[in-house]
Amino acid sequence: MNNPLDAPHAELLDTIAAWQRGETTRDAVVTPLTLLGGEQGEVVQQLVEELLRHASPRLTGEAGGQGTDQWRAELMACRAKTWGSPTSAGLLVGPTVLILTDGRRGVVLDDSGTQLLKSSVSASLLLLCQTIVLADNAVDAQEVGRLRQQRIESTSTSLSEIKPVQ
């Protein structure tokens, strides 16, 4: 192995294997991945590299893979996490699968195993991860702005109701 896994990588890999053997829950995989800091894309890239060694030789999206309607439904229900430069990576958490990609390579994880993603699909899915996160942040910013405005209006109304001491 050119790049031996350090403890966090080994733990993630072991947790994924335990999930796929039915020994733990999917949340046990998702939680440590989502707790990785935004600058820890390298951890995800190395995890993808290691998972590729154990993946099914069948590329997801080839004949015999999930149908287009199933993929559409899965992707429409996804939550996303991204890791930025210098090592970009993304995670999509769907109803039945987890997708890890670094934009060049990727894997689809489910409770029955690991499948490779085509490189073109990996790039598209990283872009989808980034788009979901940006859209979510924009909605969050709008909501924060709306709540801030409500607080200002509420405060000014409350202050105008206070009677001065004479």
C-alpha positions as a Markdown table, in Angstrom:
| # | Residue | x | y | z |
|---|---|---|---|---|
| 1 | Met | 0.0 | 0.0 | 0.0 |
| 2 | Asn | 1.6 | 3.3 | -1.1 |
| 3 | Asn | -0.4 | 5.4 | 1.3 |
| 4 | Pro | -1.0 | 3.5 | 4.6 |
| 5 | Leu | -4.2 | 4.5 | 6.4 |
| 6 | Asp | -3.8 | 6.4 | 9.6 |
| 7 | Ala | -6.2 | 5.9 | 12.5 |
| 8 | Pro | -9.1 | 8.1 | 11.3 |
| 9 | His | -9.0 | 6.5 | 7.8 |
| 10 | Ala | -8.8 | 3.0 | 9.3 |
| 11 | Glu | -11.7 | 3.7 | 11.6 |
| 12 | Leu | -13.9 | 5.1 | 8.8 |
| 13 | Leu | -13.0 | 2.1 | 6.6 |
| 14 | Asp | -13.8 | -0.3 | 9.4 |
| 15 | Thr | -17.1 | 1.4 | 10.1 |
| 16 | Ile | -18.1 | 1.2 | 6.5 |
| 17 | Ala | -17.2 | -2.5 | 6.3 |
| 18 | Ala | -19.2 | -3.1 | 9.6 |
| 19 | Trp | -22.2 | -1.3 | 8.1 |
| 20 | Gln | -22.0 | -3.4 | 4.9 |
| 21 | Arg | -21.8 | -6.6 | 7.0 |
| 22 | Gly | -24.9 | -5.5 | 8.9 |
| 23 | Glu | -23.0 | -5.0 | 12.2 |
| 24 | Thr | -23.7 | -1.2 | 12.6 |
| 25 | Thr | -26.1 | 1.4 | 11.2 |
| 26 | Arg | -25.6 | 3.8 | 8.3 |
| 27 | Asp | -25.6 | 6.7 | 10.7 |
| 28 | Ala | -22.4 | 5.2 | 12.2 |
| 29 | Val | -20.8 | 5.9 | 8.8 |
| 30 | Val | -22.5 | 9.3 | 8.1 |
| 31 | Thr | -21.7 | 10.9 | 11.5 |
| 32 | Pro | -17.9 | 10.7 | 11.5 |
| 33 | Leu | -17.8 | 11.8 | 7.8 |
| 34 | Thr | -20.0 | 14.9 | 8.5 |
| 35 | Leu | -17.8 | 15.7 | 11.5 |
| 36 | Leu | -14.7 | 16.0 | 9.4 |
| 37 | Gly | -13.7 | 19.7 | 9.1 |
| 38 | Gly | -14.0 | 21.6 | 5.8 |
| 39 | Glu | -10.2 | 21.4 | 5.3 |
| 40 | Gln | -10.1 | 17.6 | 5.7 |
| 41 | Gly | -10.9 | 16.7 | 2.0 |
| 42 | Glu | -7.7 | 14.7 | 1.9 |
| 43 | Val | -9.2 | 12.2 | 4.4 |
| 44 | Val | -12.1 | 11.7 | 2.1 |
| 45 | Gln | -9.9 | 11.4 | -1.0 |
| 46 | Gln | -7.8 | 8.8 | 0.7 |
| 47 | Leu | -10.9 | 6.9 | 1.9 |
| 48 | Val | -12.2 | 6.9 | -1.7 |
| 49 | Glu | -8.9 | 5.6 | -2.9 |
| 50 | Glu | -9.0 | 2.8 | -0.4 |
| 51 | Leu | -12.6 | 2.0 | -1.1 |
| 52 | Leu | -11.9 | 1.7 | -4.8 |
| 53 | Arg | -9.6 | -1.2 | -4.1 |
| 54 | His | -12.5 | -3.1 | -2.6 |
| 55 | Ala | -15.2 | -1.9 | -5.0 |
| 56 | Ser | -17.3 | -4.0 | -7.3 |
| 57 | Pro | -15.7 | -4.0 | -10.8 |
| 58 | Arg | -19.1 | -3.0 | -12.3 |
| 59 | Leu | -19.3 | 0.8 | -12.8 |
| 60 | Thr | -22.4 | 2.4 | -11.5 |
| 61 | Gly | -24.5 | 3.6 | -14.4 |
| 62 | Glu | -23.7 | 0.7 | -16.7 |
| 63 | Ala | -26.3 | -1.8 | -17.8 |
| 64 | Gly | -27.5 | -3.7 | -14.8 |
| 65 | Gly | -27.0 | -0.8 | -12.5 |
| 66 | Gln | -29.8 | 1.3 | -10.9 |
| 67 | Gly | -32.3 | 2.7 | -13.4 |
| 68 | Thr | -32.5 | 6.4 | -14.2 |
| 69 | Asp | -35.7 | 6.9 | -12.3 |
| 70 | Gln | -34.2 | 5.3 | -9.2 |
| 71 | Trp | -31.1 | 7.4 | -9.5 |
| 72 | Arg | -33.2 | 10.6 | -9.9 |
| 73 | Ala | -35.2 | 9.8 | -6.8 |
| 74 | Glu | -32.1 | 9.0 | -4.8 |
| 75 | Leu | -30.3 | 12.2 | -5.9 |
| 76 | Met | -33.4 | 14.4 | -5.4 |
| 77 | Ala | -33.5 | 13.3 | -1.7 |
| 78 | Cys | -29.8 | 13.8 | -1.0 |
| 79 | Arg | -28.2 | 15.9 | 1.6 |
| 80 | Ala | -24.6 | 17.0 | 0.9 |
| 81 | Lys | -21.3 | 17.9 | 2.5 |
| 82 | Thr | -18.3 | 19.3 | 0.8 |
| 83 | Trp | -14.7 | 19.7 | 1.6 |
| 84 | Gly | -12.8 | 22.6 | -0.1 |
| 85 | Ser | -9.4 | 23.3 | -1.4 |
| 86 | Pro | -6.7 | 22.2 | -1.4 |
| 87 | Thr | -8.3 | 18.8 | -1.6 |
| 88 | Ser | -11.9 | 19.0 | -2.8 |
| 89 | Ala | -14.3 | 16.1 | -2.0 |
| 90 | Gly | -18.0 | 15.6 | -1.6 |
| 91 | Leu | -20.5 | 13.4 | 0.2 |
| 92 | Leu | -24.1 | 12.8 | -0.9 |
| 93 | Val | -26.3 | 11.1 | 1.7 |
| 94 | Gly | -29.3 | 9.6 | -0.1 |
| 95 | Pro | -32.2 | 7.5 | 1.3 |
| 96 | Thr | -30.4 | 4.2 | 0.5 |
| 97 | Val | -26.8 | 5.1 | -0.6 |
| 98 | Leu | -23.8 | 7.2 | 0.3 |
| 99 | Ile | -21.7 | 8.7 | -2.5 |
| 100 | Leu | -18.2 | 9.8 | -1.9 |
| 101 | Thr | -16.3 | 11.6 | -4.7 |
| 102 | Asp | -13.3 | 13.8 | -5.2 |
| 103 | Gly | -14.3 | 14.9 | -8.7 |
| 104 | Arg | -12.1 | 12.4 | -10.4 |
| 105 | Arg | -13.0 | 9.2 | -8.7 |
| 106 | Gly | -16.0 | 8.1 | -6.6 |
| 107 | Val | -17.8 | 5.3 | -5.0 |
| 108 | Val | -21.4 | 4.4 | -4.2 |
| 109 | Leu | -21.8 | 2.7 | -0.8 |
| 110 | Asp | -24.9 | 0.9 | 0.3 |
| 111 | Asp | -25.5 | -1.9 | 2.8 |
| 112 | Ser | -24.6 | -4.5 | 0.2 |
| 113 | Gly | -21.3 | -3.2 | -1.0 |
| 114 | Thr | -19.3 | -0.6 | -2.9 |
| 115 | Gln | -19.4 | 0.3 | -6.5 |
| 116 | Leu | -17.2 | 2.4 | -8.7 |
| 117 | Leu | -18.4 | 5.6 | -10.3 |
| 118 | Lys | -17.4 | 6.6 | -13.8 |
| 119 | Ser | -15.0 | 9.6 | -13.7 |
| 120 | Ser | -17.4 | 11.8 | -15.6 |
| 121 | Val | -20.2 | 11.0 | -13.1 |
| 122 | Ser | -17.8 | 11.6 | -10.2 |
| 123 | Ala | -17.1 | 15.1 | -11.5 |
| 124 | Ser | -20.8 | 15.8 | -11.9 |
| 125 | Leu | -21.6 | 14.6 | -8.5 |
| 126 | Leu | -19.0 | 16.7 | -6.9 |
| 127 | Leu | -20.5 | 19.7 | -8.6 |
| 128 | Leu | -23.9 | 18.6 | -7.4 |
| 129 | Cys | -22.6 | 18.4 | -3.8 |
| 130 | Gln | -21.2 | 21.9 | -4.1 |
| 131 | Thr | -24.4 | 23.3 | -5.6 |
| 132 | Ile | -26.5 | 21.8 | -2.8 |
| 133 | Val | -24.3 | 23.2 | -0.1 |
| 134 | Leu | -24.2 | 26.6 | -1.8 |
| 135 | Ala | -28.0 | 26.7 | -2.2 |
| 136 | Asp | -28.4 | 25.6 | 1.4 |
| 137 | Asn | -26.1 | 28.3 | 2.7 |
| 138 | Ala | -28.0 | 30.9 | 0.6 |
| 139 | Val | -31.3 | 29.8 | 2.1 |
| 140 | Asp | -29.7 | 29.9 | 5.6 |
| 141 | Ala | -28.4 | 33.4 | 5.0 |
| 142 | Gln | -31.8 | 34.5 | 3.8 |
| 143 | Glu | -33.4 | 33.0 | 6.9 |
| 144 | Val | -30.9 | 34.6 | 9.2 |
| 145 | Gly | -31.5 | 38.0 | 7.5 |
| 146 | Arg | -35.3 | 37.5 | 7.9 |
| 147 | Leu | -35.0 | 36.6 | 11.5 |
| 148 | Arg | -32.6 | 39.5 | 12.1 |
| 149 | Gln | -35.2 | 41.9 | 10.5 |
| 150 | Gln | -38.0 | 40.4 | 12.7 |
| 151 | Arg | -35.9 | 41.0 | 15.8 |
| 152 | Ile | -35.2 | 44.6 | 14.8 |
| 153 | Glu | -38.8 | 45.3 | 14.1 |
| 154 | Ser | -39.9 | 43.5 | 17.3 |
| 155 | Thr | -37.3 | 45.4 | 19.4 |
| 156 | Ser | -38.4 | 48.8 | 18.0 |
| 157 | Thr | -42.0 | 48.0 | 18.6 |
| 158 | Ser | -41.3 | 46.9 | 22.2 |
| 159 | Leu | -39.1 | 50.0 | 22.8 |
| 160 | Ser | -41.8 | 52.3 | 21.6 |
| 161 | Glu | -44.2 | 50.8 | 24.1 |
| 162 | Ile | -42.0 | 51.6 | 27.1 |
| 163 | Lys | -43.2 | 54.6 | 28.9 |
| 164 | Pro | -40.5 | 57.1 | 30.0 |
| 165 | Val | -39.9 | 57.6 | 33.7 |
| 166 | Gln | -40.7 | 61.2 | 34.8 |
